[in-house]
Amino acid sequence: QVSISNSIGSLRMLGSVDWRDFTEAASAIETILREDPGGVYGRMDFITRDRYRHVVERLAKGGALSEVEVAQTTLRLAREGAAMGRDDETAAHVGFHLIGKGLPYLERTVQARLTIFQRLCRISRRFSFFFYLSAITLITLFLTSGLVIKAYEDGAREWLLGAVYVLALLATSQLAVALVNWVAQLLVTPD
């Protein structure tokens, strides 16, 4: 009974601990990133700071440096950005280098290797409009051609095939847009 009582007491204590605060207090990465020269990092919400820490972890996992070294490199780049004294001051924030336009330079600096999936995602984001329109066009043409072929096999005449083509093109394009939007919603995460 004493052992079960102690176990229950320990579980209650574990349930009362704020693990977010504990994680941030114990994290060496958090300590380094809080030195953000822009002073923005410390005022951000937990989820955003956690996203930054995950980027540091990913870069360390795919590179030659440790997580602490990646965080220190990020801080050094932010300090260099602050020293430049640019008007927008975005380069003075560690987020510019972790999730913004400075990320490719940081990846090269820490010698991080991207996986094939990460490379494909980066290419698809760069040319997202092209992929979006291509997917809609391919689905539309595939579905439309299937309907026109079926009408031809059923003995439709030329003028009727033209009408089937135009109507099928309108209907399948709407379906294609809906399908591509649905898939894009599932695959693409917001920034």
ChimeraX commands (.cxc) that place a marker at each C-alpha (Angstrom):
marker #1 position 0.00,0.00,0.00 radius 0.5
marker #1 position 2.84,2.37,0.79 radius 0.5
marker #1 position 4.46,1.70,-2.56 radius 0.5
marker #1 position 1.21,2.28,-4.45 radius 0.5
marker #1 position 0.58,5.42,-2.42 radius 0.5
marker #1 position 4.06,6.72,-3.31 radius 0.5
marker #1 position 3.49,5.89,-6.98 radius 0.5
marker #1 position 0.20,7.77,-7.00 radius 0.5
marker #1 position 1.82,10.73,-5.26 radius 0.5
marker #1 position 4.64,10.72,-7.82 radius 0.5
marker #1 position 2.17,10.60,-10.70 radius 0.5
marker #1 position 0.26,13.55,-9.22 radius 0.5
marker #1 position 3.49,15.51,-8.89 radius 0.5
marker #1 position 4.45,14.69,-12.50 radius 0.5
marker #1 position 1.01,15.83,-13.63 radius 0.5
marker #1 position 1.40,19.16,-11.89 radius 0.5
marker #1 position 4.78,20.00,-13.46 radius 0.5
marker #1 position 4.70,22.50,-16.32 radius 0.5
marker #1 position 6.82,20.55,-18.80 radius 0.5
marker #1 position 7.12,23.48,-21.19 radius 0.5
marker #1 position 8.93,25.56,-18.59 radius 0.5
marker #1 position 11.02,22.57,-17.52 radius 0.5
marker #1 position 12.06,21.81,-21.11 radius 0.5
marker #1 position 13.02,25.39,-21.83 radius 0.5
marker #1 position 14.91,25.75,-18.54 radius 0.5
marker #1 position 16.94,22.60,-19.24 radius 0.5
marker #1 position 17.63,23.35,-22.92 radius 0.5
marker #1 position 21.07,24.66,-23.86 radius 0.5
marker #1 position 19.66,25.68,-27.25 radius 0.5
marker #1 position 17.01,27.81,-25.54 radius 0.5
marker #1 position 19.65,29.62,-23.51 radius 0.5
marker #1 position 21.66,30.46,-26.62 radius 0.5
marker #1 position 18.71,31.54,-28.76 radius 0.5
marker #1 position 17.40,33.80,-25.98 radius 0.5
marker #1 position 20.46,35.97,-26.65 radius 0.5
marker #1 position 18.79,37.01,-29.92 radius 0.5
marker #1 position 20.19,40.47,-30.75 radius 0.5
marker #1 position 16.79,41.59,-31.98 radius 0.5
marker #1 position 15.29,40.69,-28.60 radius 0.5
marker #1 position 12.32,39.06,-30.29 radius 0.5
marker #1 position 12.93,35.39,-29.47 radius 0.5
marker #1 position 12.20,35.68,-25.76 radius 0.5
marker #1 position 8.85,37.41,-26.38 radius 0.5
marker #1 position 7.58,34.74,-28.76 radius 0.5
marker #1 position 5.09,32.05,-27.78 radius 0.5
marker #1 position 6.19,28.54,-26.81 radius 0.5
marker #1 position 5.08,26.91,-30.09 radius 0.5
marker #1 position 7.15,29.28,-32.22 radius 0.5
marker #1 position 10.22,28.91,-30.02 radius 0.5
marker #1 position 9.74,25.14,-30.15 radius 0.5
marker #1 position 9.63,25.29,-33.95 radius 0.5
marker #1 position 12.95,27.16,-33.93 radius 0.5
marker #1 position 14.50,24.56,-31.63 radius 0.5
marker #1 position 13.32,21.76,-33.93 radius 0.5
marker #1 position 15.05,23.45,-36.87 radius 0.5
marker #1 position 18.28,23.56,-34.86 radius 0.5
marker #1 position 17.85,19.86,-34.07 radius 0.5
marker #1 position 17.22,19.01,-37.74 radius 0.5
marker #1 position 20.28,20.94,-38.90 radius 0.5
marker #1 position 22.47,19.26,-36.29 radius 0.5
marker #1 position 21.13,15.84,-37.19 radius 0.5
marker #1 position 21.94,16.32,-40.87 radius 0.5
marker #1 position 25.24,18.11,-40.39 radius 0.5
marker #1 position 28.65,17.92,-38.83 radius 0.5
marker #1 position 27.96,20.23,-35.86 radius 0.5
marker #1 position 26.19,19.63,-32.56 radius 0.5
marker #1 position 22.92,21.34,-31.65 radius 0.5
marker #1 position 24.74,23.81,-29.42 radius 0.5
marker #1 position 27.17,24.69,-32.23 radius 0.5
marker #1 position 24.31,25.17,-34.69 radius 0.5
marker #1 position 22.53,27.47,-32.21 radius 0.5
marker #1 position 25.77,29.41,-31.64 radius 0.5
marker #1 position 26.29,29.76,-35.42 radius 0.5
marker #1 position 22.73,31.02,-35.76 radius 0.5
marker #1 position 23.30,33.56,-33.01 radius 0.5
marker #1 position 26.59,34.66,-34.63 radius 0.5
marker #1 position 24.83,35.21,-37.98 radius 0.5
marker #1 position 22.08,37.20,-36.25 radius 0.5
marker #1 position 24.68,39.35,-34.53 radius 0.5
marker #1 position 26.41,39.94,-37.87 radius 0.5
marker #1 position 23.03,40.93,-39.31 radius 0.5
marker #1 position 22.53,43.35,-36.42 radius 0.5
marker #1 position 25.98,44.83,-36.97 radius 0.5
marker #1 position 25.10,45.57,-40.61 radius 0.5
marker #1 position 22.44,47.97,-39.35 radius 0.5
marker #1 position 19.91,47.26,-42.08 radius 0.5
marker #1 position 16.66,49.19,-42.00 radius 0.5
marker #1 position 14.33,46.19,-41.69 radius 0.5
marker #1 position 16.47,44.48,-39.00 radius 0.5
marker #1 position 15.18,41.03,-40.00 radius 0.5
marker #1 position 18.69,39.60,-40.27 radius 0.5
marker #1 position 19.24,40.58,-36.63 radius 0.5
marker #1 position 16.66,38.00,-35.53 radius 0.5
marker #1 position 17.57,34.32,-35.17 radius 0.5
marker #1 position 14.30,33.40,-36.89 radius 0.5
marker #1 position 15.54,34.97,-40.14 radius 0.5
marker #1 position 18.26,32.33,-40.19 radius 0.5
marker #1 position 16.20,29.42,-38.86 radius 0.5
marker #1 position 12.95,29.67,-40.80 radius 0.5
marker #1 position 13.34,32.72,-43.04 radius 0.5
marker #1 position 15.37,33.71,-46.06 radius 0.5
marker #1 position 18.64,33.18,-44.21 radius 0.5
marker #1 position 18.06,29.43,-43.78 radius 0.5
marker #1 position 19.91,28.32,-46.97 radius 0.5
marker #1 position 22.99,30.26,-45.91 radius 0.5
marker #1 position 22.83,28.79,-42.40 radius 0.5
marker #1 position 22.50,25.28,-43.89 radius 0.5
marker #1 position 25.63,25.86,-45.98 radius 0.5
marker #1 position 27.48,27.35,-43.01 radius 0.5
marker #1 position 26.77,24.39,-40.71 radius 0.5
marker #1 position 27.21,21.93,-43.61 radius 0.5
marker #1 position 23.77,20.41,-43.18 radius 0.5
marker #1 position 22.78,17.76,-45.69 radius 0.5
marker #1 position 19.18,17.77,-46.85 radius 0.5
marker #1 position 17.33,14.53,-47.44 radius 0.5
marker #1 position 15.85,13.86,-50.85 radius 0.5
marker #1 position 12.37,14.53,-49.48 radius 0.5
marker #1 position 13.49,17.89,-48.05 radius 0.5
marker #1 position 15.04,18.82,-51.41 radius 0.5
marker #1 position 11.84,17.89,-53.25 radius 0.5
marker #1 position 9.77,19.93,-50.78 radius 0.5
marker #1 position 12.05,22.92,-51.26 radius 0.5
marker #1 position 11.79,22.68,-55.07 radius 0.5
marker #1 position 8.02,22.29,-54.90 radius 0.5
marker #1 position 7.76,25.38,-52.67 radius 0.5
marker #1 position 9.93,27.39,-55.05 radius 0.5
marker #1 position 7.80,26.45,-58.05 radius 0.5
marker #1 position 4.50,25.90,-56.21 radius 0.5
marker #1 position 2.34,27.76,-58.73 radius 0.5
marker #1 position 3.75,25.67,-61.59 radius 0.5
marker #1 position 3.06,22.42,-59.74 radius 0.5
marker #1 position -0.40,23.62,-58.75 radius 0.5
marker #1 position -1.43,24.48,-62.30 radius 0.5
marker #1 position 0.24,21.37,-63.74 radius 0.5
marker #1 position -1.68,19.09,-61.40 radius 0.5
marker #1 position -4.98,20.76,-62.27 radius 0.5
marker #1 position -4.21,20.57,-66.01 radius 0.5
marker #1 position -3.17,16.90,-65.91 radius 0.5
marker #1 position -6.21,15.81,-63.91 radius 0.5
marker #1 position -8.53,17.83,-66.15 radius 0.5
marker #1 position -7.06,16.41,-69.36 radius 0.5
marker #1 position -7.06,12.86,-68.03 radius 0.5
marker #1 position -10.71,12.96,-66.94 radius 0.5
marker #1 position -11.86,14.87,-70.03 radius 0.5
marker #1 position -10.12,12.47,-72.41 radius 0.5
marker #1 position -11.71,9.52,-70.63 radius 0.5
marker #1 position -15.19,11.00,-71.10 radius 0.5
marker #1 position -14.57,11.92,-74.76 radius 0.5
marker #1 position -13.19,8.44,-75.52 radius 0.5
marker #1 position -16.24,6.86,-73.91 radius 0.5
marker #1 position -18.55,9.11,-76.01 radius 0.5
marker #1 position -16.61,8.17,-79.16 radius 0.5
marker #1 position -16.88,4.45,-78.37 radius 0.5
marker #1 position -20.62,4.89,-77.88 radius 0.5
marker #1 position -20.88,6.30,-81.43 radius 0.5
marker #1 position -21.14,10.05,-80.86 radius 0.5
marker #1 position -20.73,12.18,-83.98 radius 0.5
marker #1 position -18.13,14.93,-84.46 radius 0.5
marker #1 position -20.35,17.83,-83.38 radius 0.5
marker #1 position -21.53,15.85,-80.36 radius 0.5
marker #1 position -17.94,14.97,-79.47 radius 0.5
marker #1 position -17.10,18.69,-79.53 radius 0.5
marker #1 position -19.99,19.43,-77.20 radius 0.5
marker #1 position -19.00,16.55,-74.89 radius 0.5
marker #1 position -15.41,17.83,-74.89 radius 0.5
marker #1 position -16.39,21.39,-73.91 radius 0.5
marker #1 position -18.86,20.29,-71.21 radius 0.5
marker #1 position -16.49,17.64,-69.85 radius 0.5
marker #1 position -13.64,20.16,-69.79 radius 0.5
marker #1 position -15.72,22.56,-67.69 radius 0.5
marker #1 position -16.94,19.88,-65.30 radius 0.5
marker #1 position -13.63,18.07,-64.86 radius 0.5
marker #1 position -11.70,21.31,-64.37 radius 0.5
marker #1 position -13.91,22.10,-61.37 radius 0.5
marker #1 position -13.32,18.62,-60.00 radius 0.5
marker #1 position -9.57,18.92,-60.62 radius 0.5
marker #1 position -9.38,22.25,-58.78 radius 0.5
marker #1 position -11.28,20.78,-55.82 radius 0.5
marker #1 position -9.04,17.69,-55.71 radius 0.5
marker #1 position -5.78,19.65,-55.97 radius 0.5
marker #1 position -6.91,22.12,-53.30 radius 0.5
marker #1 position -7.84,19.25,-51.00 radius 0.5
marker #1 position -4.50,17.45,-51.51 radius 0.5
marker #1 position -2.56,20.73,-51.13 radius 0.5
marker #1 position -4.34,21.36,-47.84 radius 0.5
marker #1 position -3.19,17.96,-46.59 radius 0.5
marker #1 position 0.42,18.23,-47.79 radius 0.5
marker #1 position 1.41,21.85,-47.31 radius 0.5
marker #1 position 1.97,23.20,-43.83 radius 0.5
marker #1 position 1.45,26.89,-43.13 radius 0.5
marker #1 position 4.43,29.19,-42.54 radius 0.5
marker link #1:1,2 radius 0.2
marker link #1:2,3 radius 0.2
marker link #1:3,4 radius 0.2
marker link #1:4,5 radius 0.2
marker link #1:5,6 radius 0.2
marker link #1:6,7 radius 0.2
marker link #1:7,8 radius 0.2
marker link #1:8,9 radius 0.2
marker link #1:9,10 radius 0.2
marker link #1:10,11 radius 0.2
marker link #1:11,12 radius 0.2
marker link #1:12,13 radius 0.2
marker link #1:13,14 radius 0.2
marker link #1:14,15 radius 0.2
marker link #1:15,16 radius 0.2
marker link #1:16,17 radius 0.2
marker link #1:17,18 radius 0.2
marker link #1:18,19 radius 0.2
marker link #1:19,20 radius 0.2
marker link #1:20,21 radius 0.2
marker link #1:21,22 radius 0.2
marker link #1:22,23 radius 0.2
marker link #1:23,24 radius 0.2
marker link #1:24,25 radius 0.2
marker link #1:25,26 radius 0.2
marker link #1:26,27 radius 0.2
marker link #1:27,28 radius 0.2
marker link #1:28,29 radius 0.2
marker link #1:29,30 radius 0.2
marker link #1:30,31 radius 0.2
marker link #1:31,32 radius 0.2
marker link #1:32,33 radius 0.2
marker link #1:33,34 radius 0.2
marker link #1:34,35 radius 0.2
marker link #1:35,36 radius 0.2
marker link #1:36,37 radius 0.2
marker link #1:37,38 radius 0.2
marker link #1:38,39 radius 0.2
marker link #1:39,40 radius 0.2
marker link #1:40,41 radius 0.2
marker link #1:41,42 radius 0.2
marker link #1:42,43 radius 0.2
marker link #1:43,44 radius 0.2
marker link #1:44,45 radius 0.2
marker link #1:45,46 radius 0.2
marker link #1:46,47 radius 0.2
marker link #1:47,48 radius 0.2
marker link #1:48,49 radius 0.2
marker link #1:49,50 radius 0.2
marker link #1:50,51 radius 0.2
marker link #1:51,52 radius 0.2
marker link #1:52,53 radius 0.2
marker link #1:53,54 radius 0.2
marker link #1:54,55 radius 0.2
marker link #1:55,56 radius 0.2
marker link #1:56,57 radius 0.2
marker link #1:57,58 radius 0.2
marker link #1:58,59 radius 0.2
marker link #1:59,60 radius 0.2
marker link #1:60,61 radius 0.2
marker link #1:61,62 radius 0.2
marker link #1:62,63 radius 0.2
marker link #1:63,64 radius 0.2
marker link #1:64,65 radius 0.2
marker link #1:65,66 radius 0.2
marker link #1:66,67 radius 0.2
marker link #1:67,68 radius 0.2
marker link #1:68,69 radius 0.2
marker link #1:69,70 radius 0.2
marker link #1:70,71 radius 0.2
marker link #1:71,72 radius 0.2
marker link #1:72,73 radius 0.2
marker link #1:73,74 radius 0.2
marker link #1:74,75 radius 0.2
marker link #1:75,76 radius 0.2
marker link #1:76,77 radius 0.2
marker link #1:77,78 radius 0.2
marker link #1:78,79 radius 0.2
marker link #1:79,80 radius 0.2
marker link #1:80,81 radius 0.2
marker link #1:81,82 radius 0.2
marker link #1:82,83 radius 0.2
marker link #1:83,84 radius 0.2
marker link #1:84,85 radius 0.2
marker link #1:85,86 radius 0.2
marker link #1:86,87 radius 0.2
marker link #1:87,88 radius 0.2
marker link #1:88,89 radius 0.2
marker link #1:89,90 radius 0.2
marker link #1:90,91 radius 0.2
marker link #1:91,92 radius 0.2
marker link #1:92,93 radius 0.2
marker link #1:93,94 radius 0.2
marker link #1:94,95 radius 0.2
marker link #1:95,96 radius 0.2
marker link #1:96,97 radius 0.2
marker link #1:97,98 radius 0.2
marker link #1:98,99 radius 0.2
marker link #1:99,100 radius 0.2
marker link #1:100,101 radius 0.2
marker link #1:101,102 radius 0.2
marker link #1:102,103 radius 0.2
marker link #1:103,104 radius 0.2
marker link #1:104,105 radius 0.2
marker link #1:105,106 radius 0.2
marker link #1:106,107 radius 0.2
marker link #1:107,108 radius 0.2
marker link #1:108,109 radius 0.2
marker link #1:109,110 radius 0.2
marker link #1:110,111 radius 0.2
marker link #1:111,112 radius 0.2
marker link #1:112,113 radius 0.2
marker link #1:113,114 radius 0.2
marker link #1:114,115 radius 0.2
marker link #1:115,116 radius 0.2
marker link #1:116,117 radius 0.2
marker link #1:117,118 radius 0.2
marker link #1:118,119 radius 0.2
marker link #1:119,120 radius 0.2
marker link #1:120,121 radius 0.2
marker link #1:121,122 radius 0.2
marker link #1:122,123 radius 0.2
marker link #1:123,124 radius 0.2
marker link #1:124,125 radius 0.2
marker link #1:125,126 radius 0.2
marker link #1:126,127 radius 0.2
marker link #1:127,128 radius 0.2
marker link #1:128,129 radius 0.2
marker link #1:129,130 radius 0.2
marker link #1:130,131 radius 0.2
marker link #1:131,132 radius 0.2
marker link #1:132,133 radius 0.2
marker link #1:133,134 radius 0.2
marker link #1:134,135 radius 0.2
marker link #1:135,136 radius 0.2
marker link #1:136,137 radius 0.2
marker link #1:137,138 radius 0.2
marker link #1:138,139 radius 0.2
marker link #1:139,140 radius 0.2
marker link #1:140,141 radius 0.2
marker link #1:141,142 radius 0.2
marker link #1:142,143 radius 0.2
marker link #1:143,144 radius 0.2
marker link #1:144,145 radius 0.2
marker link #1:145,146 radius 0.2
marker link #1:146,147 radius 0.2
marker link #1:147,148 radius 0.2
marker link #1:148,149 radius 0.2
marker link #1:149,150 radius 0.2
marker link #1:150,151 radius 0.2
marker link #1:151,152 radius 0.2
marker link #1:152,153 radius 0.2
marker link #1:153,154 radius 0.2
marker link #1:154,155 radius 0.2
marker link #1:155,156 radius 0.2
marker link #1:156,157 radius 0.2
marker link #1:157,158 radius 0.2
marker link #1:158,159 radius 0.2
marker link #1:159,160 radius 0.2
marker link #1:160,161 radius 0.2
marker link #1:161,162 radius 0.2
marker link #1:162,163 radius 0.2
marker link #1:163,164 radius 0.2
marker link #1:164,165 radius 0.2
marker link #1:165,166 radius 0.2
marker link #1:166,167 radius 0.2
marker link #1:167,168 radius 0.2
marker link #1:168,169 radius 0.2
marker link #1:169,170 radius 0.2
marker link #1:170,171 radius 0.2
marker link #1:171,172 radius 0.2
marker link #1:172,173 radius 0.2
marker link #1:173,174 radius 0.2
marker link #1:174,175 radius 0.2
marker link #1:175,176 radius 0.2
marker link #1:176,177 radius 0.2
marker link #1:177,178 radius 0.2
marker link #1:178,179 radius 0.2
marker link #1:179,180 radius 0.2
marker link #1:180,181 radius 0.2
marker link #1:181,182 radius 0.2
marker link #1:182,183 radius 0.2
marker link #1:183,184 radius 0.2
marker link #1:184,185 radius 0.2
marker link #1:185,186 radius 0.2
marker link #1:186,187 radius 0.2
marker link #1:187,188 radius 0.2
marker link #1:188,189 radius 0.2
marker link #1:189,190 radius 0.2
marker link #1:190,191 radius 0.2
view
